[in-house]
């Protein structure tokens, strides 16, 4: 997993003079144009509507016999599990295909982190820094000082192994089987939970903690969408296996503000880059008509022209990022209010309106506007 834009990287290695087919089935996943494979391999893409349900399909042909490795970057979205399949097809005898399959889990953007005091060293500096004016929590809480959390509690007629299996099917880096010597503590120091894991969202830096035992599983998060996906997944699996489960949600009223402050730097950076790209296009067009244009420009505009290659490369790497972030905000907007018993799907246009003249205050106002 990469630390930004909800992307993952796959290293593909094959025999000399080989081609590789990569497809992502039943998941909202796209292959990024900024992949190194785009410059080191010949790429052939198939439109999604022509590949029978696959989210993406591409064939890479290595142009040199001395080249046996390249990297593909794929952007995925949580809540859309599926399969990534890579097939390496050698063009020299024996033409034996090697296939590698990777399951995309519902919470695919979460990675395992350490617990306790060591966990802060594994968080990116941009997520550790405290925003100006950010309210302090009264106690350290489940995620430490300055962080809030919602709690989703699942109870029912299931074993600790069942609960652990659900977690393993939703998240990566979880053992397939529950260790016999497992033990853990919840936020109140209760040691009766037989397993506990901590995760971090690589895009937003939000946290997710899970703990379980026979008849009960708890999920803490400082974002609403992970808990909504957990509830949806467990509800669906329990219905298939005829297991009765009950859900209880305990939300923190400060979550929308914390979420907005966490995603705001990503949005601001993306909007600034888009404006810079638009400005560069206009300056280049003027420069074609007036070769001596730079003599009349301000230092700011001269700097944009001087960084032309950097701006173009950054814009290409982040193309579609703003729409992706808008989708993340909309998911949170719907999930947070759904937990509160409110249907806000008819108000989705207000999220779009907030991005037309974006500011952190405007985003917070939209996320909190229907609070009871």
C-alpha positions as CSV (number, residue, x, y, z in Angstrom):
1,X,0.0,0.0,0.0
2,X,1.2,3.5,-0.8
3,X,0.7,6.4,1.6
4,X,-1.5,8.6,-0.7
5,X,-4.4,8.5,-3.1
6,X,-5.6,5.1,-1.9
7,X,-3.1,3.3,-4.2
8,X,-1.2,0.0,-4.1
9,X,1.8,-1.0,-6.0
10,X,2.4,-4.5,-7.5
11,X,5.9,-5.6,-8.6
12,X,5.6,-8.0,-11.6
13,X,8.6,-10.1,-12.7
14,X,8.6,-12.5,-15.6
15,X,10.8,-14.4,-18.0
16,X,12.6,-12.6,-20.8
17,X,10.4,-11.4,-23.7
18,X,7.1,-11.9,-21.8
19,X,3.8,-10.1,-21.7
20,X,1.6,-9.7,-18.6
21,X,-2.1,-9.4,-18.3
22,X,-3.6,-7.7,-15.2
23,X,-7.3,-7.5,-14.4
24,X,-9.3,-6.5,-11.4
25,X,-12.6,-8.2,-11.2
26,X,-15.7,-7.1,-9.2
27,X,-14.0,-4.2,-7.6
28,X,-13.8,-0.4,-8.1
29,X,-10.2,-0.3,-9.0
30,X,-8.3,1.6,-11.7
31,X,-4.8,1.2,-13.0
32,X,-3.0,4.5,-12.7
33,X,-1.5,6.2,-15.8
34,X,1.5,7.3,-13.6
35,X,2.6,3.7,-13.2
36,X,6.3,3.1,-14.0
37,X,5.0,0.4,-16.3
38,X,3.5,3.1,-18.6
39,X,7.0,4.2,-19.5
40,X,8.8,0.8,-19.3
41,X,6.3,-1.4,-21.1
42,X,3.9,-1.3,-24.1
43,X,0.4,-1.0,-22.6
44,X,-2.9,-2.1,-24.1
45,X,-6.1,-1.3,-22.2
46,X,-9.6,-2.7,-22.6
47,X,-12.6,-0.6,-21.7
48,X,-14.3,-1.9,-18.5
49,X,-17.6,-2.3,-20.4
50,X,-16.0,-4.9,-22.7
51,X,-14.4,-7.2,-20.1
52,X,-17.4,-8.8,-18.6
53,X,-17.5,-7.1,-15.2
54,X,-13.8,-6.6,-14.5
55,X,-13.0,-3.1,-13.1
56,X,-9.8,-2.9,-15.2
57,X,-8.0,-4.9,-17.8
58,X,-4.6,-4.2,-19.2
59,X,-1.8,-6.1,-21.1
60,X,1.8,-5.1,-20.7
61,X,4.5,-6.1,-23.2
62,X,8.1,-5.7,-22.2
63,X,10.0,-4.2,-25.2
64,X,13.4,-5.4,-24.2
65,X,14.7,-8.9,-23.7
66,X,16.9,-7.6,-20.8
67,X,13.9,-6.3,-18.9
68,X,12.1,-8.7,-16.6
69,X,10.5,-6.4,-14.0
70,X,8.1,-3.5,-13.8
71,X,5.7,-1.9,-11.3
72,X,2.0,-1.3,-11.7
73,X,0.1,1.1,-9.4
74,X,-3.6,0.6,-8.9
75,X,-6.1,2.9,-7.1
76,X,-8.8,1.1,-5.2
77,X,-11.8,2.1,-3.1
78,X,-12.9,0.5,0.1
79,X,-16.2,-1.3,0.2
80,X,-15.7,-2.9,-3.2
81,X,-14.0,-6.3,-2.6
82,X,-12.8,-8.3,-5.6
83,X,-9.8,-10.0,-7.1
84,X,-6.6,-8.8,-8.8
85,X,-5.2,-11.4,-11.2
86,X,-1.9,-11.1,-12.9
87,X,-0.9,-13.6,-15.7
88,X,2.6,-13.7,-17.0
89,X,2.7,-15.2,-20.5
90,X,6.3,-16.0,-21.8
91,X,6.6,-15.8,-25.6
92,X,9.4,-18.4,-25.7
93,X,8.9,-22.1,-25.2
94,X,7.8,-23.6,-23.0
95,X,4.9,-21.1,-23.0
96,X,3.7,-21.8,-19.4
97,X,1.5,-19.2,-17.9
98,X,2.2,-18.1,-14.3
99,X,-0.9,-16.7,-12.5
100,X,-0.9,-14.7,-9.3
101,X,-4.2,-13.9,-7.6
102,X,-4.7,-11.4,-4.8
103,X,-8.0,-10.8,-3.0
104,X,-9.1,-7.2,-2.5
105,X,-10.7,-7.1,0.9
106,X,-13.5,-4.7,2.0
107,X,-11.2,-2.6,4.1
108,X,-8.3,-2.8,1.7
109,X,-6.8,0.6,2.5
110,X,-6.1,-0.3,6.1
111,X,-2.8,-1.7,7.2
112,X,-1.8,-3.2,10.5
113,X,0.1,-1.0,13.0
114,X,1.6,-1.6,16.4
115,X,-0.3,-0.9,19.6
116,X,0.7,1.2,22.5
117,X,3.3,4.0,22.6
118,X,5.1,2.5,19.6
119,X,2.2,3.1,17.3
120,X,2.9,6.9,16.9
121,X,6.2,6.2,15.2
122,X,4.4,4.3,12.4
123,X,2.1,7.2,11.5
124,X,3.1,9.7,8.9
125,X,4.2,13.1,10.2
126,X,1.4,14.9,8.4
127,X,-1.2,12.9,10.4
128,X,0.6,13.3,13.7
129,X,0.7,17.1,13.6
130,X,-2.1,18.7,15.6
131,X,-4.2,21.2,13.8
132,X,-4.5,24.7,15.1
133,X,-7.5,25.0,17.4
134,X,-8.1,21.3,17.5
135,X,-9.9,20.5,20.7
136,X,-8.2,18.2,23.2
137,X,-10.0,15.1,24.5
138,X,-10.5,14.8,28.2
139,X,-8.5,11.6,28.4
140,X,-6.2,9.6,26.2
141,X,-9.0,7.5,24.9
142,X,-8.7,4.4,22.8
143,X,-6.5,6.1,20.1
144,X,-4.5,8.4,22.4
145,X,-4.6,12.1,23.3
146,X,-6.3,14.5,20.9
147,X,-8.2,11.8,19.0
148,X,-11.8,10.7,19.2
149,X,-13.5,7.4,18.3
150,X,-16.9,5.9,17.4
151,X,-17.7,2.4,18.8
152,X,-19.6,-0.3,17.0
153,X,-20.4,-3.3,19.2
154,X,-21.5,-6.6,17.7
155,X,-23.1,-9.2,19.9
156,X,-24.7,-12.5,19.2
157,X,-24.5,-16.3,19.1
158,X,-21.0,-16.6,17.6
159,X,-17.6,-17.9,18.8
160,X,-14.4,-16.1,19.2
161,X,-13.1,-18.0,16.1
162,X,-16.1,-16.8,14.1
163,X,-15.4,-13.1,15.1
164,X,-11.7,-13.6,14.2
165,X,-12.6,-15.1,10.9
166,X,-14.8,-12.1,10.0
167,X,-11.9,-9.7,10.8
168,X,-9.5,-11.8,8.7
169,X,-11.9,-11.7,5.7
170,X,-12.3,-7.9,6.0
171,X,-8.7,-6.8,6.7
172,X,-5.2,-7.7,5.5
173,X,-2.3,-8.7,7.8
174,X,-4.5,-10.8,10.1
175,X,-3.7,-14.4,10.8
176,X,-6.1,-16.9,9.2
177,X,-6.5,-18.7,12.5
178,X,-6.9,-17.4,16.1
179,X,-3.8,-18.3,18.2
180,X,-4.6,-20.4,21.2
181,X,-2.5,-18.1,23.5
182,X,-4.1,-14.8,22.2
183,X,-5.1,-12.3,24.8
184,X,-5.7,-8.6,24.7
185,X,-7.1,-5.6,26.6
186,X,-9.9,-3.2,25.5
187,X,-9.9,0.5,26.4
188,X,-11.1,-0.2,29.9
189,X,-8.4,-2.7,30.6
190,X,-10.7,-5.7,30.2
191,X,-8.4,-8.7,29.4
192,X,-11.2,-11.0,28.5
193,X,-10.9,-10.2,24.8
194,X,-9.0,-13.0,23.1
195,X,-7.7,-10.9,20.2
196,X,-7.1,-7.3,19.3
197,X,-5.6,-5.6,16.3
198,X,-4.9,-2.0,15.3
199,X,-5.0,-0.6,11.7
200,X,-4.4,2.7,10.0
201,X,-6.0,4.0,6.8
202,X,-3.1,4.8,4.4
203,X,-5.0,7.7,2.8
204,X,-6.5,9.6,5.7
205,X,-4.5,8.3,8.7
206,X,-7.7,7.4,10.5
207,X,-7.5,4.4,12.9
208,X,-9.4,1.2,13.4
209,X,-9.1,-1.1,16.4
210,X,-10.9,-4.4,16.7
211,X,-11.2,-6.7,19.7
212,X,-13.3,-9.9,20.1
213,X,-14.3,-12.8,22.2
214,X,-17.1,-15.3,22.1
215,X,-20.4,-13.5,21.7
216,X,-19.0,-10.0,21.3
217,X,-16.8,-8.0,18.9
218,X,-15.9,-4.3,19.2
219,X,-14.7,-2.0,16.5
220,X,-13.4,1.5,17.3
221,X,-12.7,4.1,14.6
222,X,-12.3,7.9,14.2
223,X,-14.1,7.6,10.9
224,X,-17.7,6.5,10.2
225,X,-17.1,4.7,6.8
226,X,-14.9,1.8,8.2
227,X,-17.6,1.0,10.8
228,X,-20.4,1.1,8.2
229,X,-18.4,-1.4,6.0
230,X,-17.8,-3.6,9.0
231,X,-21.5,-3.6,9.9
232,X,-22.5,-4.4,6.2
233,X,-20.0,-7.2,5.9
234,X,-20.8,-8.9,9.2
235,X,-24.5,-8.5,8.7
236,X,-24.3,-10.2,5.2
237,X,-22.1,-13.1,6.4
238,X,-24.2,-13.7,9.5
239,X,-27.4,-13.8,7.4
240,X,-25.8,-16.4,5.1
241,X,-24.7,-18.6,8.0
242,X,-27.9,-18.1,10.1
243,X,-26.1,-16.5,12.9
244,X,-28.0,-13.9,14.9
245,X,-26.1,-10.7,15.5
246,X,-27.1,-7.3,17.0
247,X,-25.4,-4.0,16.4
248,X,-25.0,-1.1,18.8
249,X,-23.4,2.2,17.8
250,X,-21.9,4.8,20.2
251,X,-20.9,7.9,18.2
252,X,-18.8,10.8,19.2
253,X,-20.3,14.2,18.2
254,X,-16.8,15.6,17.3
255,X,-16.1,13.0,14.6
256,X,-17.3,15.2,11.6
257,X,-15.0,18.0,12.7
258,X,-12.0,15.7,13.1
259,X,-12.7,14.0,9.8
260,X,-12.9,17.3,8.0
261,X,-9.6,18.5,9.5
262,X,-7.9,15.2,8.5
263,X,-9.0,15.3,4.9
264,X,-8.6,19.1,4.4
265,X,-4.9,19.1,3.6
266,X,-5.4,16.5,0.9
267,X,-8.2,18.5,-0.6
268,X,-6.3,21.8,-0.4
269,X,-3.2,20.4,-2.1
270,X,-5.3,18.8,-4.9
271,X,-7.2,21.9,-5.6
272,X,-4.0,24.0,-5.6
273,X,-2.4,21.6,-8.0
274,X,-5.4,21.7,-10.4
275,X,-5.3,25.5,-10.4
276,X,-1.6,25.5,-11.1
277,X,-2.1,23.1,-14.0
278,X,-4.9,25.4,-15.5
279,X,-2.6,28.4,-15.0
280,X,0.3,26.6,-16.8
281,X,-1.9,25.7,-19.7
282,X,-2.9,29.4,-20.1
283,X,0.6,30.7,-19.8
284,X,1.9,28.2,-22.4
285,X,-0.8,29.2,-24.8
286,X,0.1,32.9,-24.4
287,X,3.8,32.1,-24.7
288,X,3.2,30.5,-28.1
289,X,1.6,33.8,-29.3
290,X,4.1,36.1,-27.5
291,X,7.7,34.6,-27.3
292,X,8.8,37.5,-25.1
293,X,6.1,36.9,-22.6
294,X,8.3,36.1,-19.7
295,X,9.7,39.6,-19.6
296,X,6.2,40.9,-18.6
297,X,5.3,38.2,-16.1
298,X,5.3,38.4,-12.3
299,X,7.9,36.2,-10.4
300,X,5.0,33.9,-9.5
301,X,4.0,33.2,-13.1
302,X,7.7,32.8,-14.1
303,X,8.1,30.2,-11.4
304,X,5.1,28.2,-12.8
305,X,6.7,28.2,-16.3
306,X,10.1,27.2,-14.9
307,X,8.5,24.2,-13.2
308,X,6.5,23.1,-16.2
309,X,7.7,19.5,-16.2
310,X,7.2,19.1,-12.5
311,X,3.7,20.6,-12.6
312,X,2.7,18.4,-15.6
313,X,4.1,15.2,-13.9
314,X,2.4,16.0,-10.6
315,X,-0.9,16.8,-12.3
316,X,-0.8,13.5,-14.3
317,X,0.0,11.5,-11.2
318,X,-3.0,13.0,-9.4
319,X,-5.5,13.1,-12.2
320,X,-8.9,12.2,-10.9
321,X,-7.8,12.6,-7.3
322,X,-10.3,15.4,-6.5
323,X,-13.2,13.3,-7.6
324,X,-11.9,10.4,-5.5
325,X,-11.7,12.7,-2.4
326,X,-15.2,14.0,-3.0
327,X,-16.3,10.4,-3.1
328,X,-14.6,9.7,0.3
329,X,-16.4,12.8,1.8
330,X,-19.7,11.7,0.4
331,X,-19.3,8.2,1.9
332,X,-18.5,9.6,5.3
333,X,-21.5,12.0,5.0
334,X,-23.9,9.2,4.3
335,X,-22.5,6.7,6.7
336,X,-22.2,9.1,9.7
337,X,-25.8,10.3,9.4
338,X,-27.1,6.7,8.6
339,X,-25.7,5.6,12.0
340,X,-27.7,8.4,13.5
341,X,-30.9,7.3,11.8
342,X,-30.9,10.1,9.2
343,X,-31.1,9.7,5.4
344,X,-29.1,12.4,3.7
345,X,-28.8,11.0,0.2
346,X,-31.1,13.8,-1.0
347,X,-28.6,16.3,0.3
348,X,-25.6,15.0,-1.6
349,X,-25.6,18.0,-3.9
350,X,-24.7,20.1,-0.9
351,X,-21.3,18.3,-0.7
352,X,-20.7,19.1,-4.3
353,X,-21.6,22.7,-3.7
354,X,-19.1,22.8,-0.8
355,X,-16.3,21.9,-3.2
356,X,-17.2,24.6,-5.8
357,X,-15.8,27.3,-3.4
358,X,-14.0,25.1,-1.0
359,X,-13.0,25.9,2.5
360,X,-12.6,23.9,5.7
361,X,-15.4,25.8,7.4
362,X,-17.8,25.2,4.5
363,X,-17.0,21.4,4.6
364,X,-17.6,21.3,8.4
365,X,-20.9,23.1,8.0
366,X,-22.1,20.6,5.4
367,X,-21.0,17.6,7.4
368,X,-22.7,18.9,10.6
369,X,-25.7,20.6,9.2
370,X,-28.3,17.9,10.0
371,X,-27.1,17.2,13.5
372,X,-30.0,16.8,15.9
